[in-house]
Amino acid sequence: MEKKGKATPQDLSSVPAVRFGRENEDTARKIFEGTHSTTAPAVCAEWDADRRFRASFDGLTPEGIPVEFKCPPFSGMRQGL
């Protein structure tokens, strides 16, 4: 319903895990870029055939490979192991 403009998106900015991820995304990008000797700036893309189709990437390498950075808080990482 949000994408049709019939509902207001939920504000997640106060969720600790969301805040942690946003605060650490640039650090994750720098680590990725240093580890892989490349750049991966954040970008938005549109499909030329129909501009209603869009995507945002946390990073995109010069070769066109999209990168999604995840920065879970340490306690969340433990649960996933």
C-alpha positions as MATLAB code, in Angstrom:
seq = 'MEKKGKATPQDLSSVPAVRFGRENEDTARKIFEGTHSTTAPAVCAEWDADRRFRASFDGLTPEGIPVEFKCPPFSGMRQGL';
ca = [
       0.000    0.000    0.000;
       2.921    2.371    0.663;
       4.127    2.243   -2.927;
       0.643    3.104   -4.198;
       0.553    6.163   -1.956;
      -2.265    4.731    0.161;
      -0.261    4.242    3.353;
       2.516    6.098    5.125;
       5.735    4.080    5.353;
       6.691    3.041    8.862;
       9.485    5.170   10.363;
      12.286    2.751   11.255;
      14.868    5.411   12.134;
      14.580    4.746   15.872;
      15.146    0.983   15.579;
      18.635    0.334   17.034;
      19.668   -2.166   14.330;
      18.588    0.226   11.558;
      20.468    3.118   13.160;
      23.568    0.955   13.600;
      23.465   -0.097    9.947;
      23.085    3.453    8.661;
      25.849    4.725   10.931;
      28.274    2.016    9.764;
      27.491    1.696    6.055;
      30.285    4.071    4.989;
      32.784    2.123    7.108;
      31.619   -1.135    5.514;
      32.018    0.447    2.050;
      35.580    1.593    2.857;
      36.502   -1.883    4.117;
      35.029   -3.475    0.964;
      36.807   -1.009   -1.318;
      40.146   -1.523    0.437;
      39.807   -5.310    0.528;
      38.879   -5.531   -3.157;
      41.000   -2.620   -4.442;
      38.006   -1.007   -6.133;
      35.361    1.653   -5.617;
      31.683    1.065   -4.898;
      29.726    4.326   -4.670;
      26.042    4.281   -3.769;
      23.865    4.670   -6.892;
      20.273    4.627   -8.041;
      19.336    3.025  -11.349;
      16.343    3.128  -13.676;
      15.365    0.672  -16.381;
      15.495    2.526  -19.708;
      12.480    0.638  -21.081;
      10.223    1.724  -18.209;
      11.482    4.346  -15.777;
       8.964    3.294  -13.146;
      11.344    0.419  -12.359;
      14.104    1.704  -10.119;
      16.629    0.308   -7.693;
      19.094    1.748   -5.236;
      22.374   -0.006   -4.592;
      24.534    0.449   -1.506;
      27.452    0.194   -3.924;
      28.182   -0.445   -7.587;
      31.651   -1.493   -8.756;
      33.212   -0.110  -11.967;
      32.398   -3.494  -13.551;
      28.708   -2.925  -12.813;
      28.473   -5.428   -9.968;
      25.942   -4.309   -7.339;
      26.967   -4.524   -3.692;
      24.644   -4.626   -0.659;
      26.312   -3.741    2.631;
      24.934   -5.303    5.812;
      26.017   -4.011    9.205;
      24.241   -6.070   11.848;
      24.918   -5.278   15.475;
      27.275   -7.844   17.018;
      24.516   -9.472   19.065;
      22.586  -10.122   15.834;
      25.669  -11.659   14.240;
      25.991  -14.129   17.091;
      22.430  -15.322   16.579;
      23.130  -15.931   12.888;
      26.217  -18.067   13.488;
];
